[in-house]
Amino acid sequence: MRPIITFFAAWLGGSWLIVGAWLRPLLPGGWLAVAAGFIVGVIPVWALIRGFQGASYPSAITRLLVLRPFWYALLFMPLLAIATLLGALVGLPFGALGAGGRWALAVSATLAVITALVGWVGTHRLSVKRLEVHMPRLPAAFDGLRVVQISDLHVGPQTSRRFLQRIARAVEQASPDLIVITGDQVDDFAYDVKFFNAAFGDLQAPLGIFAIAGNHDVYAGWDGVHRGLSEAGFVVLVNESVAVERSGQQLWIAGTGDPAGKSWPRGGGQGAAPDIDLTLAGIPEGEPILALAHNPVLWPALAERGVDLTLSGHTHYGQFAIPSRGWSMASPFLKLAMGSHQQGRSLLYIHPGTNFWGIPFRIGVFPEVMVLTLRCSPGGESSIRIPRE
């Protein structure tokens, strides 16, 4: 926990010190008010740590009124600090160092509020997207198979029940043959799986509903999350594969672990660490494979082993994207950040997430229910494309 505390304190403390220095003349008590603001701002860190250590379970009220403002502060406070410094520099030649910084702070704070509102609206724009996946090794019996993918739901007691119902209805209306949930089912705490199961436990698909571990499921305590998902009837795959059958033919569903398991042993996290060789060990040579890997960083290793299609999530596309430019807030940090990719005959689709994490903020990329129709490709072509009307 020490690195987390240090990071949050430095990130928020440094930003608030700059903003507070310019607000100080307007605040009753001056620096004492600035210090009090800092203390109030870091209190949520204590609540987070107690939760991660299992000492408490944050309620819906705590997450909405304590933790959510904290996440907003983490996002916007550094931007306000930078704007304040830039405004001060502009005002400096005119002897208006303080006024310039405060005007810039006021303008940037107004823009931040507008941006937050637009982002909040974006989290409620549920999108049902349809793609066709052409696979050379797909057996004829599976031609036309509908796979519905949802991902990164981050469900907790604070999650809108109405929105979760909309997601469940969208999945049902797609008439899926197979449902896959590619990680981050819960919002950081193992008990959250109760709310996930209440929302999605009644979903049905003829060939089953499969789930895998995401990094937040690992942070929450993978043993508890795994147990809860299994008890609800989901088929949870951790470095293992199973075959689904249709008219006597088979398609293998392989589920990996998540890289977070390597560094987060608490709550059984090490048991969720990825092992690609083990994941594919039971699959006969030449069989068609649909792999589920929460983190797309695992795809190159799966592609090298001939996996036909990999479905991932994790990135959320940074919750801010310009799809027409193929860019998102995740792009500067991740090589595989968004969209579809191909390596030889191996395909990857990165899901943008069906909910949000931290704060309700999505601009340019909206919550998604993905409906993938699998198609045979006897000519040997692999592709992910928008279906013809």
LUMDREN-429903 format. One record per residue (C-alpha): residue number from 0; residue in one letter; chain; y, x, z. Coordinates in nm, 2 decimals, decimal comma. Layout:
REM residues N
(atom NUM 'A' 'A' (Y X Z))
...
This chain:
REM residues 389
(atom 0 'M' 'A' (0,00 0,00 0,00))
(atom 1 'R' 'A' (0,24 0,29 0,06))
(atom 2 'P' 'A' (0,32 0,35 -0,31))
(atom 3 'I' 'A' (0,38 -0,02 -0,36))
(atom 4 'I' 'A' (0,62 -0,03 -0,07))
(atom 5 'T' 'A' (0,80 0,28 -0,19))
(atom 6 'F' 'A' (0,84 0,15 -0,54))
(atom 7 'F' 'A' (0,97 -0,19 -0,44))
(atom 8 'A' 'A' (1,21 -0,04 -0,19))
(atom 9 'A' 'A' (1,35 0,21 -0,44))
(atom 10 'W' 'A' (1,36 -0,03 -0,73))
(atom 11 'L' 'A' (1,54 -0,31 -0,54))
(atom 12 'G' 'A' (1,72 -0,09 -0,29))
(atom 13 'G' 'A' (1,89 0,13 -0,56))
(atom 14 'S' 'A' (1,99 -0,17 -0,77))
(atom 15 'W' 'A' (2,12 -0,37 -0,47))
(atom 16 'L' 'A' (2,31 -0,07 -0,35))
(atom 17 'I' 'A' (2,51 -0,05 -0,67))
(atom 18 'V' 'A' (2,56 -0,43 -0,69))
(atom 19 'G' 'A' (2,65 -0,45 -0,32))
(atom 20 'A' 'A' (2,90 -0,16 -0,35))
(atom 21 'W' 'A' (3,10 -0,37 -0,59))
(atom 22 'L' 'A' (3,06 -0,70 -0,41))
(atom 23 'R' 'A' (3,14 -0,54 -0,07))
(atom 24 'P' 'A' (3,51 -0,62 -0,07))
(atom 25 'L' 'A' (3,43 -0,99 -0,13))
(atom 26 'L' 'A' (3,16 -1,02 0,14))
(atom 27 'P' 'A' (3,23 -1,10 0,50))
(atom 28 'G' 'A' (3,12 -0,80 0,70))
(atom 29 'G' 'A' (3,13 -0,56 0,41))
(atom 30 'W' 'A' (2,85 -0,31 0,43))
(atom 31 'L' 'A' (2,67 -0,50 0,70))
(atom 32 'A' 'A' (2,64 -0,79 0,47))
(atom 33 'V' 'A' (2,51 -0,56 0,20))
(atom 34 'A' 'A' (2,25 -0,42 0,44))
(atom 35 'A' 'A' (2,15 -0,77 0,55))
(atom 36 'G' 'A' (2,10 -0,86 0,18))
(atom 37 'F' 'A' (1,87 -0,57 0,13))
(atom 38 'I' 'A' (1,66 -0,66 0,44))
(atom 39 'V' 'A' (1,62 -1,02 0,32))
(atom 40 'G' 'A' (1,53 -0,89 -0,03))
(atom 41 'V' 'A' (1,24 -0,68 0,08))
(atom 42 'I' 'A' (1,09 -0,92 0,33))
(atom 43 'P' 'A' (0,87 -1,07 0,06))
(atom 44 'V' 'A' (0,70 -0,72 0,03))
(atom 45 'W' 'A' (0,57 -0,77 0,38))
(atom 46 'A' 'A' (0,43 -1,11 0,28))
(atom 47 'L' 'A' (0,26 -0,96 -0,03))
(atom 48 'I' 'A' (0,10 -0,68 0,17))
(atom 49 'R' 'A' (-0,03 -0,91 0,44))
(atom 50 'G' 'A' (-0,18 -1,13 0,17))
(atom 51 'F' 'A' (-0,34 -0,84 -0,02))
(atom 52 'Q' 'A' (-0,49 -0,71 0,31))
(atom 53 'G' 'A' (-0,63 -1,05 0,38))
(atom 54 'A' 'A' (-0,42 -1,11 0,69))
(atom 55 'S' 'A' (-0,26 -1,43 0,55))
(atom 56 'Y' 'A' (-0,28 -1,66 0,26))
(atom 57 'P' 'A' (0,06 -1,74 0,10))
(atom 58 'S' 'A' (0,11 -2,12 0,07))
(atom 59 'A' 'A' (0,27 -2,29 -0,23))
(atom 60 'I' 'A' (0,60 -2,31 -0,04))
(atom 61 'T' 'A' (0,59 -1,93 0,04))
(atom 62 'R' 'A' (0,52 -1,85 -0,32))
(atom 63 'L' 'A' (0,79 -2,08 -0,46))
(atom 64 'L' 'A' (1,07 -2,01 -0,21))
(atom 65 'V' 'A' (1,00 -1,65 -0,10))
(atom 66 'L' 'A' (0,79 -1,47 -0,35))
(atom 67 'R' 'A' (0,93 -1,62 -0,67))
(atom 68 'P' 'A' (1,29 -1,52 -0,59))
(atom 69 'F' 'A' (1,16 -1,18 -0,51))
(atom 70 'W' 'A' (1,00 -1,15 -0,86))
(atom 71 'Y' 'A' (1,33 -1,27 -1,02))
(atom 72 'A' 'A' (1,51 -1,00 -0,82))
(atom 73 'L' 'A' (1,27 -0,73 -0,94))
(atom 74 'L' 'A' (1,34 -0,84 -1,30))
(atom 75 'F' 'A' (1,71 -0,90 -1,30))
(atom 76 'M' 'A' (1,86 -0,69 -1,03))
(atom 77 'P' 'A' (1,83 -0,35 -1,22))
(atom 78 'L' 'A' (1,99 -0,52 -1,52))
(atom 79 'L' 'A' (2,28 -0,64 -1,31))
(atom 80 'A' 'A' (2,32 -0,29 -1,16))
(atom 81 'I' 'A' (2,34 -0,14 -1,51))
(atom 82 'A' 'A' (2,59 -0,40 -1,63))
(atom 83 'T' 'A' (2,80 -0,33 -1,32))
(atom 84 'L' 'A' (2,81 0,04 -1,38))
(atom 85 'L' 'A' (2,90 -0,01 -1,75))
(atom 86 'G' 'A' (3,18 -0,25 -1,66))
(atom 87 'A' 'A' (3,31 0,00 -1,41))
(atom 88 'L' 'A' (3,32 0,27 -1,67))
(atom 89 'V' 'A' (3,51 0,05 -1,91))
(atom 90 'G' 'A' (3,76 -0,04 -1,65))
(atom 91 'L' 'A' (3,80 0,32 -1,52))
(atom 92 'P' 'A' (4,06 0,44 -1,78))
(atom 93 'F' 'A' (4,27 0,14 -1,69))
(atom 94 'G' 'A' (4,25 0,19 -1,32))
(atom 95 'A' 'A' (4,03 -0,11 -1,28))
(atom 96 'L' 'A' (3,71 0,04 -1,16))
(atom 97 'G' 'A' (3,63 -0,23 -0,91))
(atom 98 'A' 'A' (3,75 -0,52 -1,12))
(atom 99 'G' 'A' (3,57 -0,40 -1,43))
(atom 100 'G' 'A' (3,24 -0,37 -1,24))
(atom 101 'R' 'A' (3,28 -0,72 -1,08))
(atom 102 'W' 'A' (3,37 -0,89 -1,41))
(atom 103 'A' 'A' (3,07 -0,73 -1,58))
(atom 104 'L' 'A' (2,85 -0,84 -1,29))
(atom 105 'A' 'A' (2,98 -1,19 -1,32))
(atom 106 'V' 'A' (2,91 -1,21 -1,69))
(atom 107 'S' 'A' (2,57 -1,05 -1,67))
(atom 108 'A' 'A' (2,47 -1,28 -1,38))
(atom 109 'T' 'A' (2,57 -1,58 -1,58))
(atom 110 'L' 'A' (2,36 -1,46 -1,88))
(atom 111 'A' 'A' (2,07 -1,39 -1,64))
(atom 112 'V' 'A' (2,08 -1,75 -1,52))
(atom 113 'I' 'A' (2,09 -1,88 -1,87))
(atom 114 'T' 'A' (1,81 -1,65 -1,98))
(atom 115 'A' 'A' (1,60 -1,76 -1,68))
(atom 116 'L' 'A' (1,65 -2,13 -1,77))
(atom 117 'V' 'A' (1,55 -2,07 -2,13))
(atom 118 'G' 'A' (1,24 -1,87 -2,01))
(atom 119 'W' 'A' (1,15 -2,16 -1,77))
(atom 120 'V' 'A' (1,16 -2,41 -2,06))
(atom 121 'G' 'A' (0,94 -2,17 -2,26))
(atom 122 'T' 'A' (0,66 -2,18 -2,00))
(atom 123 'H' 'A' (0,62 -2,56 -2,06))
(atom 124 'R' 'A' (0,59 -2,54 -2,44))
(atom 125 'L' 'A' (0,21 -2,54 -2,46))
(atom 126 'S' 'A' (0,09 -2,44 -2,80))
(atom 127 'V' 'A' (-0,25 -2,51 -2,96))
(atom 128 'K' 'A' (-0,31 -2,24 -3,22))
(atom 129 'R' 'A' (-0,59 -2,25 -3,48))
(atom 130 'L' 'A' (-0,74 -1,95 -3,66))
(atom 131 'E' 'A' (-1,04 -1,88 -3,87))
(atom 132 'V' 'A' (-1,25 -1,58 -3,81))
(atom 133 'H' 'A' (-1,47 -1,45 -4,09))
(atom 134 'M' 'A' (-1,77 -1,25 -3,98))
(atom 135 'P' 'A' (-2,02 -1,09 -4,21))
(atom 136 'R' 'A' (-2,31 -1,10 -3,96))
(atom 137 'L' 'A' (-2,25 -1,45 -3,84))
(atom 138 'P' 'A' (-2,57 -1,66 -3,88))
(atom 139 'A' 'A' (-2,55 -1,96 -4,10))
(atom 140 'A' 'A' (-2,62 -2,19 -3,80))
(atom 141 'F' 'A' (-2,29 -2,08 -3,64))
(atom 142 'D' 'A' (-2,07 -2,14 -3,94))
(atom 143 'G' 'A' (-1,79 -2,37 -3,83))
(atom 144 'L' 'A' (-1,85 -2,30 -3,46))
(atom 145 'R' 'A' (-1,54 -2,38 -3,26))
(atom 146 'V' 'A' (-1,46 -2,14 -2,98))
(atom 147 'V' 'A' (-1,17 -2,23 -2,75))
(atom 148 'Q' 'A' (-1,01 -1,94 -2,57))
(atom 149 'I' 'A' (-0,78 -1,97 -2,27))
(atom 150 'S' 'A' (-0,66 -1,67 -2,07))
(atom 151 'D' 'A' (-0,43 -1,54 -1,80))
(atom 152 'L' 'A' (-0,39 -1,87 -1,62))
(atom 153 'H' 'A' (-0,29 -1,72 -1,29))
(atom 154 'V' 'A' (-0,37 -2,04 -1,10))
(atom 155 'G' 'A' (-0,26 -2,08 -0,74))
(atom 156 'P' 'A' (-0,14 -2,36 -0,51))
(atom 157 'Q' 'A' (0,21 -2,34 -0,66))
(atom 158 'T' 'A' (0,09 -2,40 -1,02))
(atom 159 'S' 'A' (0,20 -2,73 -1,17))
(atom 160 'R' 'A' (-0,10 -2,97 -1,16))
(atom 161 'R' 'A' (0,05 -3,17 -1,45))
(atom 162 'F' 'A' (0,07 -2,86 -1,67))
(atom 163 'L' 'A' (-0,29 -2,76 -1,58))
(atom 164 'Q' 'A' (-0,40 -3,12 -1,68))
(atom 165 'R' 'A' (-0,22 -3,07 -2,02))
(atom 166 'I' 'A' (-0,42 -2,75 -2,07))
(atom 167 'A' 'A' (-0,75 -2,92 -1,98))
(atom 168 'R' 'A' (-0,67 -3,21 -2,22))
(atom 169 'A' 'A' (-0,58 -2,97 -2,50))
(atom 170 'V' 'A' (-0,91 -2,79 -2,46))
(atom 171 'E' 'A' (-1,11 -3,11 -2,45))
(atom 172 'Q' 'A' (-0,93 -3,25 -2,76))
(atom 173 'A' 'A' (-1,03 -2,94 -2,96))
(atom 174 'S' 'A' (-1,39 -3,05 -2,92))
(atom 175 'P' 'A' (-1,51 -2,69 -2,85))
(atom 176 'D' 'A' (-1,87 -2,58 -2,90))
(atom 177 'L' 'A' (-1,80 -2,28 -2,67))
(atom 178 'I' 'A' (-1,52 -2,22 -2,42))
(atom 179 'V' 'A' (-1,42 -1,87 -2,31))
(atom 180 'I' 'A' (-1,18 -1,77 -2,03))
(atom 181 'T' 'A' (-1,08 -1,41 -2,07))
(atom 182 'G' 'A' (-0,97 -1,31 -1,73))
(atom 183 'D' 'A' (-0,69 -1,35 -1,47))
(atom 184 'Q' 'A' (-0,81 -1,69 -1,36))
(atom 185 'V' 'A' (-0,63 -1,67 -1,02))
(atom 186 'D' 'A' (-0,29 -1,57 -0,89))
(atom 187 'D' 'A' (-0,38 -1,27 -0,68))
(atom 188 'F' 'A' (-0,57 -1,43 -0,40))
(atom 189 'A' 'A' (-0,94 -1,51 -0,40))
(atom 190 'Y' 'A' (-0,89 -1,86 -0,24))
(atom 191 'D' 'A' (-0,68 -1,95 -0,55))
(atom 192 'V' 'A' (-1,01 -2,00 -0,73))
(atom 193 'K' 'A' (-1,04 -2,34 -0,55))
(atom 194 'F' 'A' (-0,73 -2,46 -0,74))
(atom 195 'F' 'A' (-0,86 -2,31 -1,07))
(atom 196 'N' 'A' (-1,19 -2,49 -1,03))
(atom 197 'A' 'A' (-1,02 -2,82 -0,95))
(atom 198 'A' 'A' (-0,82 -2,80 -1,27))
(atom 199 'F' 'A' (-1,10 -2,68 -1,51))
(atom 200 'G' 'A' (-1,43 -2,74 -1,33))
(atom 201 'D' 'A' (-1,49 -3,06 -1,53))
(atom 202 'L' 'A' (-1,46 -2,89 -1,87))
(atom 203 'Q' 'A' (-1,78 -2,90 -2,09))
(atom 204 'A' 'A' (-1,90 -2,74 -2,40))
(atom 205 'P' 'A' (-2,25 -2,76 -2,56))
(atom 206 'L' 'A' (-2,30 -2,38 -2,57))
(atom 207 'G' 'A' (-2,14 -2,32 -2,23))
(atom 208 'I' 'A' (-1,82 -2,19 -2,06))
(atom 209 'F' 'A' (-1,80 -1,82 -2,01))
(atom 210 'A' 'A' (-1,55 -1,63 -1,79))
(atom 211 'I' 'A' (-1,49 -1,26 -1,72))
(atom 212 'A' 'A' (-1,29 -1,05 -1,47))
(atom 213 'G' 'A' (-0,92 -0,98 -1,52))
(atom 214 'N' 'A' (-0,72 -0,72 -1,32))
(atom 215 'H' 'A' (-0,56 -0,99 -1,10))
(atom 216 'D' 'A' (-0,91 -1,13 -1,03))
(atom 217 'V' 'A' (-1,00 -0,78 -0,91))
(atom 218 'Y' 'A' (-0,68 -0,75 -0,70))
(atom 219 'A' 'A' (-0,75 -1,09 -0,54))
(atom 220 'G' 'A' (-1,10 -0,98 -0,43))
(atom 221 'W' 'A' (-1,36 -1,00 -0,71))
(atom 222 'D' 'A' (-1,65 -1,09 -0,48))
(atom 223 'G' 'A' (-1,47 -1,41 -0,38))
(atom 224 'V' 'A' (-1,34 -1,50 -0,72))
(atom 225 'H' 'A' (-1,68 -1,43 -0,88))
(atom 226 'R' 'A' (-1,86 -1,65 -0,63))
(atom 227 'G' 'A' (-1,61 -1,93 -0,67))
(atom 228 'L' 'A' (-1,64 -1,94 -1,05))
(atom 229 'S' 'A' (-2,02 -1,93 -1,04))
(atom 230 'E' 'A' (-2,04 -2,21 -0,79))
(atom 231 'A' 'A' (-1,82 -2,42 -1,02))
(atom 232 'G' 'A' (-2,07 -2,37 -1,30))
(atom 233 'F' 'A' (-1,89 -2,11 -1,52))
(atom 234 'V' 'A' (-2,11 -1,84 -1,66))
(atom 235 'V' 'A' (-1,95 -1,52 -1,53))
(atom 236 'L' 'A' (-2,03 -1,21 -1,73))
(atom 237 'V' 'A' (-1,97 -0,87 -1,58))
(atom 238 'N' 'A' (-2,10 -0,59 -1,80))
(atom 239 'E' 'A' (-2,37 -0,81 -1,93))
(atom 240 'S' 'A' (-2,46 -1,03 -2,23))
(atom 241 'V' 'A' (-2,64 -1,35 -2,31))
(atom 242 'A' 'A' (-2,75 -1,51 -2,63))
(atom 243 'V' 'A' (-2,65 -1,87 -2,73))
(atom 244 'E' 'A' (-2,88 -2,05 -2,97))
(atom 245 'R' 'A' (-2,82 -2,29 -3,25))
(atom 246 'S' 'A' (-3,09 -2,41 -3,49))
(atom 247 'G' 'A' (-3,31 -2,12 -3,39))
(atom 248 'Q' 'A' (-3,04 -1,86 -3,45))
(atom 249 'Q' 'A' (-2,86 -1,65 -3,20))
(atom 250 'L' 'A' (-2,50 -1,53 -3,13))
(atom 251 'W' 'A' (-2,46 -1,28 -2,84))
(atom 252 'I' 'A' (-2,18 -1,33 -2,59))
(atom 253 'A' 'A' (-2,09 -1,01 -2,41))
(atom 254 'G' 'A' (-1,85 -0,98 -2,12))
(atom 255 'T' 'A' (-1,71 -0,65 -1,99))
(atom 256 'G' 'A' (-1,57 -0,56 -1,65))
(atom 257 'D' 'A' (-1,20 -0,47 -1,61))
(atom 258 'P' 'A' (-1,04 -0,12 -1,58))
(atom 259 'A' 'A' (-0,87 -0,23 -1,26))
(atom 260 'G' 'A' (-1,21 -0,21 -1,09))
(atom 261 'K' 'A' (-1,20 0,17 -1,11))
(atom 262 'S' 'A' (-0,90 0,20 -0,89))
(atom 263 'W' 'A' (-0,92 -0,11 -0,67))
(atom 264 'P' 'A' (-1,24 -0,11 -0,46))
(atom 265 'R' 'A' (-1,12 -0,37 -0,21))
(atom 266 'G' 'A' (-1,30 -0,70 -0,22))
(atom 267 'G' 'A' (-1,58 -0,58 -0,45))
(atom 268 'G' 'A' (-1,35 -0,45 -0,72))
(atom 269 'Q' 'A' (-1,57 -0,15 -0,80))
(atom 270 'G' 'A' (-1,84 -0,40 -0,91))
(atom 271 'A' 'A' (-1,61 -0,52 -1,18))
(atom 272 'A' 'A' (-1,54 -0,18 -1,34))
(atom 273 'P' 'A' (-1,62 -0,17 -1,71))
(atom 274 'D' 'A' (-1,94 -0,02 -1,85))
(atom 275 'I' 'A' (-1,96 -0,07 -2,22))
(atom 276 'D' 'A' (-2,30 0,08 -2,26))
(atom 277 'L' 'A' (-2,44 -0,15 -1,99))
(atom 278 'T' 'A' (-2,26 -0,45 -2,14))
(atom 279 'L' 'A' (-2,43 -0,41 -2,48))
(atom 280 'A' 'A' (-2,76 -0,27 -2,35))
(atom 281 'G' 'A' (-2,97 -0,58 -2,39))
(atom 282 'I' 'A' (-2,86 -0,67 -2,74))
(atom 283 'P' 'A' (-3,10 -0,59 -3,03))
(atom 284 'E' 'A' (-2,97 -0,37 -3,31))
(atom 285 'G' 'A' (-2,78 -0,56 -3,58))
(atom 286 'E' 'A' (-2,73 -0,88 -3,39))
(atom 287 'P' 'A' (-2,39 -1,06 -3,41))
(atom 288 'I' 'A' (-2,17 -1,01 -3,10))
(atom 289 'L' 'A' (-1,87 -1,20 -2,96))
(atom 290 'A' 'A' (-1,73 -0,98 -2,68))
(atom 291 'L' 'A' (-1,49 -1,08 -2,40))
(atom 292 'A' 'A' (-1,27 -0,80 -2,27))
(atom 293 'H' 'A' (-0,97 -0,89 -2,06))
(atom 294 'N' 'A' (-0,79 -0,57 -2,13))
(atom 295 'P' 'A' (-0,76 -0,48 -2,50))
(atom 296 'V' 'A' (-0,78 -0,11 -2,42))
(atom 297 'L' 'A' (-1,16 -0,16 -2,42))
(atom 298 'W' 'A' (-1,17 -0,28 -2,78))
(atom 299 'P' 'A' (-1,19 0,06 -2,95))
(atom 300 'A' 'A' (-1,51 0,14 -2,76))
(atom 301 'L' 'A' (-1,66 -0,20 -2,85))
(atom 302 'A' 'A' (-1,56 -0,16 -3,21))
(atom 303 'E' 'A' (-1,73 0,18 -3,23))
(atom 304 'R' 'A' (-2,05 0,01 -3,12))
(atom 305 'G' 'A' (-2,03 -0,25 -3,39))
(atom 306 'V' 'A' (-1,91 -0,55 -3,19))
(atom 307 'D' 'A' (-1,80 -0,82 -3,45))
(atom 308 'L' 'A' (-1,53 -1,00 -3,26))
(atom 309 'T' 'A' (-1,35 -0,92 -2,93))
(atom 310 'L' 'A' (-1,13 -1,17 -2,75))
(atom 311 'S' 'A' (-0,88 -1,02 -2,50))
(atom 312 'G' 'A' (-0,57 -1,12 -2,30))
(atom 313 'H' 'A' (-0,39 -0,93 -2,03))
(atom 314 'T' 'A' (-0,06 -0,84 -2,20))
(atom 315 'H' 'A' (0,11 -1,18 -2,21))
(atom 316 'Y' 'A' (0,30 -1,02 -2,50))
(atom 317 'G' 'A' (0,54 -0,92 -2,22))
(atom 318 'Q' 'A' (0,63 -1,29 -2,19))
(atom 319 'F' 'A' (0,92 -1,20 -2,43))
(atom 320 'A' 'A' (0,84 -1,15 -2,80))
(atom 321 'I' 'A' (0,98 -1,15 -3,15))
(atom 322 'P' 'A' (0,67 -1,25 -3,34))
(atom 323 'S' 'A' (0,83 -1,22 -3,68))
(atom 324 'R' 'A' (0,89 -0,85 -3,61))
(atom 325 'G' 'A' (0,55 -0,79 -3,45))
(atom 326 'W' 'A' (0,73 -0,68 -3,13))
(atom 327 'S' 'A' (0,70 -0,78 -2,77))
(atom 328 'M' 'A' (0,81 -0,65 -2,43))
(atom 329 'A' 'A' (0,46 -0,51 -2,40))
(atom 330 'S' 'A' (0,48 -0,32 -2,72))
(atom 331 'P' 'A' (0,66 -0,01 -2,59))
(atom 332 'F' 'A' (0,39 0,04 -2,32))
(atom 333 'L' 'A' (0,06 -0,06 -2,50))
(atom 334 'K' 'A' (-0,08 0,04 -2,83))
(atom 335 'L' 'A' (-0,27 -0,29 -2,85))
(atom 336 'A' 'A' (-0,01 -0,54 -2,73))
(atom 337 'M' 'A' (-0,03 -0,85 -2,93))
(atom 338 'G' 'A' (-0,18 -1,03 -3,23))
(atom 339 'S' 'A' (-0,50 -0,95 -3,42))
(atom 340 'H' 'A' (-0,64 -0,61 -3,52))
(atom 341 'Q' 'A' (-0,92 -0,47 -3,73))
(atom 342 'Q' 'A' (-1,13 -0,15 -3,72))
(atom 343 'G' 'A' (-1,39 -0,15 -3,99))
(atom 344 'R' 'A' (-1,57 -0,48 -3,96))
(atom 345 'S' 'A' (-1,47 -0,52 -3,59))
(atom 346 'L' 'A' (-1,20 -0,77 -3,51))
(atom 347 'L' 'A' (-0,98 -0,81 -3,21))
(atom 348 'Y' 'A' (-0,76 -1,11 -3,10))
(atom 349 'I' 'A' (-0,52 -1,06 -2,81))
(atom 350 'H' 'A' (-0,44 -1,39 -2,65))
(atom 351 'P' 'A' (-0,07 -1,43 -2,52))
(atom 352 'G' 'A' (-0,18 -1,62 -2,21))
(atom 353 'T' 'A' (-0,20 -1,99 -2,12))
(atom 354 'N' 'A' (0,03 -1,97 -1,82))
(atom 355 'F' 'A' (0,26 -1,70 -1,68))
(atom 356 'W' 'A' (0,25 -1,45 -1,39))
(atom 357 'G' 'A' (0,53 -1,38 -1,14))
(atom 358 'I' 'A' (0,81 -1,60 -1,27))
(atom 359 'P' 'A' (0,82 -1,89 -1,51))
(atom 360 'F' 'A' (0,96 -1,69 -1,80))
(atom 361 'R' 'A' (0,85 -1,70 -2,17))
(atom 362 'I' 'A' (1,08 -1,65 -2,46))
(atom 363 'G' 'A' (0,95 -1,62 -2,82))
(atom 364 'V' 'A' (0,58 -1,65 -2,70))
(atom 365 'F' 'A' (0,46 -1,97 -2,54))
(atom 366 'P' 'A' (0,15 -2,07 -2,34))
(atom 367 'E' 'A' (-0,15 -2,09 -2,58))
(atom 368 'V' 'A' (-0,48 -2,27 -2,62))
(atom 369 'M' 'A' (-0,65 -2,08 -2,90))
(atom 370 'V' 'A' (-0,90 -2,26 -3,12))
(atom 371 'L' 'A' (-1,11 -2,02 -3,33))
(atom 372 'T' 'A' (-1,34 -2,14 -3,60))
(atom 373 'L' 'A' (-1,61 -1,89 -3,69))
(atom 374 'R' 'A' (-1,70 -1,86 -4,05))
(atom 375 'C' 'A' (-1,98 -1,68 -4,23))
(atom 376 'S' 'A' (-1,87 -1,41 -4,46))
(atom 377 'P' 'A' (-2,16 -1,32 -4,69))
(atom 378 'G' 'A' (-1,94 -1,10 -4,90))
(atom 379 'G' 'A' (-1,89 -0,86 -4,61))
(atom 380 'E' 'A' (-1,53 -0,94 -4,54))
(atom 381 'S' 'A' (-1,40 -0,95 -4,18))
(atom 382 'S' 'A' (-1,08 -1,12 -4,12))
(atom 383 'I' 'A' (-0,87 -1,34 -3,88))
(atom 384 'R' 'A' (-0,65 -1,58 -4,07))
(atom 385 'I' 'A' (-0,47 -1,91 -4,05))
(atom 386 'P' 'A' (-0,70 -2,18 -4,18))
(atom 387 'R' 'A' (-0,62 -2,37 -4,50))
(atom 388 'E' 'A' (-0,50 -2,73 -4,45))
